[in-house]
Amino acid sequence: MAQRITIALPGQHDWVQRASSVRDVERIEAFFGGHGYDMHRHATYAIGRTLAGVQSFHYRRSMTHSMPGGTLVLHPDEPHDGSAGTDAGFRYRMLYIEPSLIQRVLGGRPLPFIAGGLSADPRLHAASDVLLRSLDDLAPLEEEDAIFDLAHSARSSPLITHSTRSSSGSRRR
């Protein structure tokens, strides 16, 4: 069962819910009617899906617009912001996963990096769907399988480059 997070939000109709069970993946769902959040970064991968409206954000020196059904993949430590691309606002789900977990699943290979922050790859969409379809609790084995599928589909996505950073954030030589 999801719980509402009590934090100061920019608009009176804005809200954020967080999945009550957090094992290896933190999951949220949120709605923002206008400005969502200022420029910030996460130490984790942020992988999400726009559910309604247009989610607009600055990422890697570009303005990006995610439409409903679009899969977002933001690499750890990449600055981004977020706002509604239309007056209707935007609703999305996002999961946050430690890069070390992805790297462990991939046997220590370099971390996947999806240029531009958006992917139309149906394999990545399907792999992330188990973790993003709702905020209901997942069985531990279901979560493990979903993380395995997510890591491998991100690794084989056609828009992929590979990070020169290890999961600890230091540059590989």
C-alpha positions in Angstrom: 0.0 0.0 0.0 1.3 3.4 -1.0 1.7 6.2 1.5 1.4 10.0 0.9 4.6 11.8 1.7 4.2 15.0 3.6 6.6 17.5 2.1 6.3 21.1 0.9 5.2 20.9 -2.7 5.0 23.8 -5.2 1.3 23.7 -6.0 -1.8 23.1 -3.9 -2.9 20.1 -6.1 0.5 18.5 -6.3 1.2 15.2 -4.5 3.7 12.5 -4.0 3.1 8.9 -2.9 5.8 6.4 -2.0 5.6 2.6 -2.0 5.4 1.5 1.6 7.8 -1.4 1.1 11.4 -0.5 0.2 13.8 -3.3 -0.3 16.3 -2.8 -3.1 14.2 -0.3 -5.1 12.4 2.9 -3.9 9.3 3.7 -5.9 7.1 6.8 -6.1 4.2 8.2 -8.0 3.6 12.0 -8.2 1.5 14.7 -9.8 2.7 18.2 -10.5 0.4 20.9 -12.0 3.3 23.2 -13.1 6.8 23.5 -11.7 7.7 20.1 -10.2 11.2 20.4 -8.8 14.4 22.4 -9.2 17.6 21.2 -10.7 18.9 18.3 -8.6 20.6 14.9 -8.9 20.3 11.4 -7.5 23.1 9.0 -6.5 20.9 6.3 -8.0 19.4 5.5 -11.4 16.0 7.1 -11.7 13.9 5.1 -14.1 10.3 6.1 -14.7 7.2 6.3 -16.8 5.1 9.3 -17.6 1.5 8.3 -16.9 -0.4 11.5 -17.9 0.4 14.9 -19.4 3.8 16.0 -20.7 6.8 15.7 -18.3 9.4 18.3 -19.4 12.9 18.4 -17.9 16.4 19.7 -18.6 18.8 16.9 -18.9 22.4 16.9 -20.2 22.0 20.5 -21.6 18.8 19.7 -23.5 15.1 20.2 -22.8 13.4 16.8 -23.0 9.6 16.0 -23.1 8.3 12.7 -22.0 4.8 11.7 -23.2 2.5 9.1 -21.5 4.0 5.6 -21.8 7.5 7.0 -22.3 10.4 5.4 -20.3 12.8 7.8 -18.6 16.3 6.6 -17.6 18.4 9.1 -15.8 21.9 8.1 -15.0 23.2 8.5 -11.5 24.6 12.0 -10.6 23.1 13.6 -13.8 21.4 17.0 -12.9 17.8 17.4 -14.0 14.7 19.4 -13.1 11.1 18.8 -13.9 7.9 20.7 -14.8 4.6 20.2 -16.6 4.9 20.6 -20.4 1.3 21.7 -20.6 -1.3 23.4 -18.4 -2.8 19.9 -17.6 0.2 19.0 -15.4 1.9 15.6 -15.4 1.7 12.4 -13.4 4.5 9.8 -13.3 6.0 6.9 -11.5 9.7 6.6 -10.8 12.0 4.0 -9.3 15.4 4.7 -7.8 17.9 1.9 -7.9 21.5 1.8 -6.7 24.1 1.6 -9.6 26.0 -1.0 -7.6 23.0 -3.3 -7.8 22.8 -2.9 -11.6 26.5 -3.5 -11.9 26.4 -6.6 -9.7 23.6 -8.0 -11.9 25.7 -7.3 -15.0 28.8 -9.1 -13.5 30.8 -5.9 -13.0 30.5 -4.7 -16.6 30.3 -0.9 -17.2 27.0 0.8 -16.2 24.5 1.3 -19.0 23.9 4.9 -20.1 20.9 5.9 -22.2 21.7 9.1 -24.0 19.0 11.8 -23.8 17.2 10.3 -20.8 14.3 8.7 -22.8 14.0 5.3 -24.4 11.5 3.9 -26.9 13.0 0.4 -26.6 10.1 -2.0 -26.0 12.3 -4.4 -24.1 13.3 -1.7 -21.6 9.6 -0.7 -21.3 8.5 -4.3 -20.6 11.4 -4.9 -18.1 10.6 -1.7 -16.1 6.9 -2.4 -16.2 6.9 -4.9 -13.3 8.5 -2.2 -11.0 6.4 0.7 -12.3 2.9 -0.7 -13.0 1.8 0.1 -9.4 3.1 1.0 -6.0 1.8 -2.3 -4.5 4.3 -4.4 -2.7 6.2 -6.9 -4.7 7.3 -10.3 -3.6 11.1 -10.4 -3.0 11.7 -12.9 -5.9 9.5 -10.8 -8.2 11.6 -7.7 -7.4 14.8 -9.6 -7.9 13.7 -10.9 -11.3 12.5 -7.5 -12.3 15.9 -5.9 -11.4 17.7 -8.6 -13.4 15.5 -8.0 -16.5 15.8 -4.2 -16.1 19.6 -4.3 -15.9 20.0 -6.6 -18.9 17.4 -4.7 -21.1 19.1 -1.4 -20.2 22.5 -2.9 -21.2 21.2 -4.0 -24.6 19.1 -0.9 -25.4 19.8 0.4 -28.9 20.4 4.0 -27.6 23.1 2.8 -25.2 26.5 4.0 -24.5 28.5 2.7 -21.5 29.5 4.8 -18.6 33.1 5.5 -17.8 32.2 5.6 -14.1 32.1 2.7 -11.7 29.2 2.3 -9.4 31.1 4.2 -6.7 31.2 7.2 -8.9 35.0 7.2 -9.6 36.2 7.3 -13.2 37.5 4.1 -14.7 40.9 4.2 -16.3 
